[in-house]
Amino acid sequence: MTFKALHQQQAPLIICNVWDVPSAQLGEKLGYQALGTSSAAIAHMLGKNDGEQVLFSELIYLVKHILSAVNVPLTVDIESGYGRSAQEVASNILQLAQLGVAGINIEDSRLSHSDNTHSASRHLKTMDSQETDSKKTGQPNRALQAKEAFAARLDEVLSYLRAAGVDIFINVRTDTYLLKGNNLSQALTETKARIALYQRAGADGIFVPGVTALSDISAIANTTDLPVNVMCMPGLADFTELKRCGVKRISMGNFVYENMLNSLDTVLADISAKGSFDPLFN
């Protein structure tokens, strides 16, 4: 079954999000049909913040090793594309396709300036208003790109890929809910508008991380023919309920990675407190 066909099954496709070879091998061993890199987990693993602080060459290096170790489809999170021009983004996707990557995630938000040494704040604003805020605080802000401009660039990226004969699943992530602030109704309205533009531009799937209300999830799924992807969040419904809402793909984000670190923290603390390695074997 092709990666694209996995999005049309009766049950949602559960993406096992991974950050290195062992996590990828474990996901395959446990029967997950597809794997996906988590940009946040990879960044934290390398001691960096999320937001394209990981070099694209570092991401390529890691992807090569994961692909060499597993036989299930791998989709790669390229954040906002690792390039300002459509040609640069398309070139990056082409490199991944040539390695054997089955799909990519590309998002419609980005840090508003290049000095991203601080964590990005999240608000539902356009790039123009967000740039003003970043100048006031001296810290970068993550902001939604103007939807028309992003859709036009996406269309251009896909034109480059078609010309190169590249067939790869393009999962477009909209950060309307992650950047919503307290305005849920605005987030839903904006999400629908963005989905319509991205579908016309040629997206293969729509990813809406941060949405948890079943009514909103159903409304989003009903507004498009594309497979809708949601992400693990506190309070998210179980997979059966999400299926009823029309969800076709479910991601873990970096929550599994964070859970693993919490478990490691507990074990290391027990070793120190007990003065023994018994916690490793009990």
For each residue, the residues with C-beta under 8 A, 3 or more apart:
1: 5 6
2: 5 6
3: 6 7 34 73 75 102 103 169
4: 7 8 169 204
5: 1 2 8 9
6: 1 2 3 9 13 33 34 73
7: 3 4 13 169 204 205 227 248 249
8: 4 5 227 248
9: 5 6 12 13 248
10: 243
11: 239 243
12: 9 239 242 243 247 248 249 250
13: 6 7 9 33 34 227 248 249 250
14: 32 33 239 250
15: 32 34 35 36 75 229 249 250 251 252
16: 24 27 30 32 34 35 36 252
17: 35 36 37 38 41 251 252 253 254 256 257
18: 23 24 27 35 36 37 38 41 66
19: 23 37 38 41 42 45 254 257
20: 23 24 45 62 65 66
21: 24 25 65 66 69
22: 25 26
23: 18 19 20 26 27 256 257
24: 16 18 20 21 27 28 35 66 69 70 74
25: 21 22 28 29 69 70
26: 22 23 29 30
27: 16 18 23 24 30 32 35 70 72
28: 24 25 31 32 35 70 71 72
29: 25 26
30: 16 26 27
31: 28
32: 14 15 16 27 28 35 72
33: 6 13 14 72 73
34: 3 6 13 15 16 72 73 74 75 102
35: 15 16 17 18 24 27 28 32 66 70 72 73 74 75
36: 15 16 17 18 74 75 76 77 103 105 251
37: 17 18 19 41 42 59 62 63 66 74 75 76 77
38: 17 18 19 41 42 77 252 253 254 257
39: 42 43 50 54 77 78 79
40: 43 44 50 253 254 257
41: 17 18 19 37 38 44 45 254 256 257 258
42: 19 37 38 39 45 46 54 59 62
43: 39 40 46 48 49 50 51 53 54
44: 40 41 47 48 49 50 254 257
45: 19 20 41 42 257
46: 42 43 54 58
47: 44
48: 43 44 53 54
49: 43 44 53 116 117 118 119 120
50: 39 40 43 44 53 79 120
51: 43 79 110 111 116 120 140 142
52: 79 80 82 110 111 116
53: 43 48 49 50 116
54: 39 42 43 46 48 58 59
55: 58 59
56: 59 60 82 92
57: 60 61
58: 46 54 55 61 62
59: 37 42 54 55 56 62 63 76 78 82
60: 56 57 63 64 95 96 99
61: 57 58 64 65
62: 20 37 42 58 59 65 66
63: 37 59 60 66 67 74 76 96 99 101
64: 60 61 67 68 99
65: 20 21 61 62 68 69
66: 18 20 21 24 35 37 62 63 69 70 74
67: 63 64 70 74 99 100 101
68: 64 65
69: 21 24 25 65 66
70: 24 25 27 28 35 66 67 74
71: 28
72: 27 28 32 33 34 35
73: 3 6 33 34 35 102 103
74: 24 34 35 36 37 63 66 67 70 100 101 102
75: 3 15 34 35 36 37 101 102 103 104 105 169 171
76: 36 37 59 63 96 101 103 104 105
77: 36 37 38 39 104 105
78: 39 59 81 82 89 92 93 96 104 105 106
79: 39 50 51 52 82 106 107 110
80: 52 106 107 108 109 110 145
81: 78 88 89 92 93 106 157
82: 52 56 59 78 79 88 89 92
83: 87 88 89 91 92
84: 88
85: 88 89
86: 89 90 153 156 157 160
87: 83 90 91 156 160
88: 81 82 83 84 85 91 92
89: 78 81 82 83 85 86 92 93 106 153 157
90: 86 87 93 94 156 157 160 161 164
91: 83 87 88 94 95 160
92: 56 78 81 82 83 88 89 95 96
93: 78 81 89 90 96 97 104 157 161 166 168
94: 90 91 97 98 160 161 164 166
95: 60 91 92 98 99
96: 60 63 76 78 92 93 99 101 104 168
97: 93 94 100 101 161 166 167 168
98: 94 95
99: 60 63 64 67 95 96
100: 67 74 97
101: 63 67 74 75 76 96 97 104 168
102: 3 34 73 74 75 168 169
103: 3 36 73 75 76 168 169 170 171 204 205
104: 75 76 77 78 93 96 101 168 169 170 171
105: 36 75 76 77 78 171 172 173 207
106: 78 79 80 81 89 154 157 170 171 172 173
107: 79 80 110 172 173 174 175 207
108: 80 144 145 147 150 172 173 174 175 194 198
109: 80 142 143 144 145 175 178 179
110: 51 52 79 80 107 127 142 143 145
111: 51 52 114 116 120 140 141 142
112: 127 130 131 133 134 140 141 142 143
113: 116 131 134 140
114: 111 140
115: 140
116: 49 51 52 53 111 113 120 140
117: 49
118: 49 139 140
119: 49
120: 49 50 51 111 116 140 141 142
121: 139 141 142
122: 142 175 178 179
123: 130 133 141 143 179 181
124: 144 176 179 180 181 183 186 187 190
125: 129 130 133 141 143 144 179
126: 129 130 143 144 145 146
127: 110 112 130 131 143 144 145 146
128: 131 132
129: 125 126 132 133 143
130: 112 123 125 126 127 133 134 141 142 143
131: 112 113 127 128 134 135 141 143
132: 128 129 135 136
133: 112 123 125 129 130 136 137 141
134: 112 113 130 131 137 138 139 140 141
135: 131 132 138
136: 132 133
137: 133 134 141
138: 134 135
139: 118 121 134
140: 51 111 112 113 114 115 116 118 120 134
141: 111 112 120 121 123 125 130 131 133 134 137
142: 51 109 110 111 112 120 121 122 130 175 179
143: 109 110 112 123 125 126 127 129 130 131 179
144: 108 109 124 125 126 127 147 174 175 176 179 190
145: 80 108 109 110 126 127 149 150
146: 126 127 149 150
147: 108 144 150 151 190 193 194 197
148: 151 152 197
149: 145 146 152 153
150: 108 145 146 147 153 154 194 197 198
151: 147 148 154 155 194 197 198 200 201
152: 148 149 155 156 201
153: 86 89 149 150 156 157
154: 106 150 151 157 158 170 172 198 201 202 203
155: 151 152 158 159 201 202
156: 86 87 90 152 153 159 160
157: 81 86 89 90 93 106 153 154 160 161
158: 154 155 161 162 170 201 202
159: 155 156 162 163
160: 86 87 90 91 94 156 157 163 164
161: 90 93 94 97 157 158 164 166 168
162: 158 159 165 166
163: 159 160
164: 90 94 160 161
165: 162
166: 93 94 97 161 162
167: 97
168: 93 96 97 101 102 103 104 161
169: 3 4 7 75 102 103 104 204 205
170: 103 104 106 154 158 202 203 204 205
171: 75 103 104 105 106 203 204 205 206 207 229 249
172: 105 106 107 108 154 198 203 205 206 207
173: 105 106 107 108 207 208 209 229
174: 107 108 144 191 194 195 198 206 207 208
175: 107 108 109 122 142 144 178 179 209 210
176: 124 144 179 180 187 190 191 194 208 210
177: 180 187 191 208 209 210 211
178: 109 122 175 209 210
179: 109 122 123 124 125 142 143 144 175 176
180: 124 176 177 183 184 186 187 210
181: 123 124
182:
183: 124 180 186 187
184: 180 187 188 213 216
185: 188 189
186: 124 180 183 189 190
187: 124 176 177 180 183 184 190 191 211 216
188: 184 185 191 192 216 219 220
189: 185 186 192 193
190: 124 144 147 176 186 187 193 194
191: 174 176 177 187 188 194 195 208 211 220
192: 188 189 195 196 219 220 223
193: 147 189 190 196 197
194: 108 147 150 151 174 176 190 191 197 198
195: 174 191 192 198 199 206 220 223 224 226
196: 192 193 199 200 223 224
197: 147 148 150 151 193 194 200 201
198: 108 150 151 154 172 174 194 195 201 203 206
199: 195 196 203 206 224 225 226
200: 151 196 197
201: 151 152 154 155 158 197 198
202: 154 155 158 170
203: 154 170 171 172 198 199 206 226
204: 4 7 103 169 170 171 226 227
205: 7 103 169 170 171 172 226 227 228 229 248 249
206: 171 172 174 195 198 199 203 220 224 226 227 228 229
207: 105 107 171 172 173 174 228 229 230 231 249 251
208: 173 174 176 177 191 211 220 228 229 230
209: 173 175 177 178 230 231 233 251 253
210: 175 176 177 178 180 231 233
211: 177 187 191 208 216 217 220 230
212: 216 217 233 234 235 236 237
213: 184 216 217
214: 217 218 237 241 245
215: 218 219
216: 184 187 188 211 212 213 219 220
217: 211 212 213 214 220 221 228 230 237 242 245 246 247
218: 214 215 221 222 245 246
219: 188 192 215 216 222 223
220: 188 191 192 195 206 208 211 216 217 223 224 228
221: 217 218 224 228 245 246 247
222: 218 219 246
223: 192 195 196 219 220
224: 195 196 199 206 220 221 228
225: 199
226: 195 199 203 204 205 206
227: 7 8 13 204 205 206 248 249
228: 205 206 207 208 217 220 221 224 246 247 248 249
229: 15 171 173 205 206 207 208 247 248 249 250 251
230: 207 208 209 211 217 236 242 247 249 250 251
231: 207 209 210 236 250 251 252 253
232: 236 250 251 252 253 255
233: 209 210 212 236 253
234: 212
235: 212
236: 212 230 231 232 233 242
237: 212 214 217 241 242 245
238: 241 242
239: 11 12 14 242 243 250
240: 243 244
241: 214 237 238 244 245
242: 12 217 230 236 237 238 239 245 247 250
243: 10 11 12 239 240 246 247
244: 240 241
245: 214 217 218 221 237 241 242
246: 217 218 221 222 228 243
247: 12 217 221 228 229 230 242 243 250
248: 7 8 9 12 13 205 227 228 229
249: 7 12 13 15 171 205 207 227 228 229 230
250: 12 13 14 15 229 230 231 232 239 242 247
251: 15 17 36 207 209 229 230 231 232
252: 15 16 17 38 231 232 255 256
253: 17 38 40 209 231 232 233
254: 17 19 38 40 41 44 257 258
255: 232 252 258 259
256: 17 23 41 252 259 260
257: 17 19 23 38 40 41 44 45 254 260 261
258: 41 254 255 261 262
259: 255 256 262 263
260: 256 257 263 264
261: 257 258 264 265
262: 258 259 265 266
263: 259 260 266 267
264: 260 261 267 268
265: 261 262 268 269
266: 262 263 269 270
267: 263 264 270 271 279 280
268: 264 265 271 272
269: 265 266 272 273
270: 266 267 273 274 279
271: 267 268 274 276 277 279 280
272: 268 269 275
273: 269 270
274: 270 271 278 279
275: 272
276: 271 279
277: 271 280 281
278: 274 281 282
279: 267 270 271 274 276 282
280: 267 271 277
281: 277 278
282: 278 279
